[in-house]
């Protein structure tokens, strides 16, 4: 019976080793892009996140989630400002290559609002790809869905702007701080 519990621990340590090997690569990649690409730079990656007060994905039938998806002050407002939308199952290695060669003004965007897209948030966070988070905070608590707060990228974030809507939703814009 003890052998059945050994698998998650070995997978966890492999994931730690994988991150340890990738981290120097990511640091050198960003340094290379800064030095040698000069005029091109790197595209910005935004994560649009619909989140409840307890840090979870909203329930699929929540009317406030529908407002975020459909309203001109929700996701569509930001969708018009990007050149590429990153969907779940988007190959992250392709994203890293595309981002390195894109113009600095280009914006790639991921919409996180359900269980399926929460895996995309996890992947973007593992590779430290998110430059800006636009969080739509719903005034509800939902314990039946995935906790997004566990998938958010570690680091220091700077609150840039807030907006409160009449329906109780707050929009918080955070940018990655230089450390």
N, C-alpha and C positions, 0 to 999 in steps of 0.2 A: 504494500500500500504506500510505503514511503516513496517509492520510485515514481509514483504518479505525481507527486508534488515537486519533483526535481525539475521538471520541464520548464515551468514558468521562470524559475530562477536562472536557468541556463540561457533562456531566451533574453531575459532582462540584461544579463551581463554582456551578451552579444550585442544587444542594442547599445549599451554603454560603450563598448569597444568600437562599434561602427561610428558612433558620434565622435569619439575621440580621434579616429582616423580622418573623418571628414572635416572636422573643425579647422585644422591647419590648412587644408585645401581651400575651404571657403574664405579664410582670412587672406591667403595668397591670391585667390581669384579676385577678390575685391581690391586688393592692393594693386594687382596687375591692371585691372580696369581703370583704376584711378590714375596710374602713371602713364600707361601706354595708349589708352583709348582717347585720352584728351578731350577732343570736341564731342565725342559720342556719349561718354558716361554710361550710366545704367538706368534703365527704366524704373519707375517707382511701382511697387506692388501695394495695392490697397486691399484691405479686407473689410467688407461691409458685413456687419454681424448683427443679427437680431437675437437679443438675449433677454431673459427674464431677470427679475430681481435676485434670484438665487443662482444666477450664472448658467442657466440651462437653456437649451433650445426651446422655443415656445411650442405649445401644442399645435398640431397641424390645422385644427379647426378654429384657432383663435382669430377673432375678427381684427384685432390689432395687427397681427401678422399679415393678414390680407391687405390692410392699409399700407403697411411698409412695402409690400411687394408691388402694389398698384398705384399708390399716390405719387403725384409729381414731387412731393417732398420726401419721399422714401427712396428706395433703390433706383427707380427710373431717373431721378434727378442726377444721381452719380453715374449711372450707366452711360449717359450721354457724354460724359467727360473722359471716357477711357477709350483706348484703341483696341483692347483685347479683354474679353471676359474669360476668366479661368474657371472651367467647370470641374466638378468631381471627375476623377479618373484622368485628368489632364496629366501627361507625363512630366513630372517635376524636373527631370534632367533636361528635357527640351526647354522648359521654362527658364532654367538657369542659363542655358546657352543663349536663348532669345533675349533674355534680359541684359546680358552682357553686351550684346551687339546693338541693342536698341538705343534710340536717342534719349537723352536725359529727361526730356519733356513728356515722353510716352508714359502712359499709366496703364498697368495691367490690374485687373480687378477680380476678386473672388467674392461671391455672395454666399454668406453662411447663414442659413435659416432653417435647416432641417437636419435630421440624423445623417443622411447621406453626405451632405456638404460639410458636416463637422469633421469628417475624416480628411477632407481637403485642408481644413484649418490646422489639423494636427500635423499633416505633412509640411505645410508652409512654415509652421513653427519649428519643427525639427531641424529644418535647413536654414532657419533664421532669415527667411525671405521677406517677411512683412515689414514694410516701411511706415505704413500708416493704417490705423484701425479706426473705422467709423462705426461706432457701436450705437445701435438703436435699442435703448433700454425700455422694455415693456413693464408697466406697473402691475405685473402679475407674478405669481410663483407657480412653477410647474415642476413637480418632483418625478413625473413619469418619463421624462426624456433625458437625453445625454447632457451631462454637465460640461459646457463649453469652457468654463474657467480652467479646467484641467489641461486643455489643449492650447491655451494662450502662451505665446512666446515669452520666455523669461527675459528680464532686462528692465531698464528704466525707460518709461514713457512720459512724454510731456503732453499735458492737456492743452490743446490749442484753441478749441472753440466748443461751446455748448449751445444747444437750442432746446427749448421746451415747447411741445405742441399741445393744443387744446385737449386732445384725447389722452393726455398723461404720459405720452412717450417722450423720452429725453434722447437727444442725439449728442453723443460725446465723440469728439475727434481727437485722437491721440497720435502723435508722431514719435518715432523712435528717437531717443536722446543719444547724443554722442557721449560715449563714456570714457 
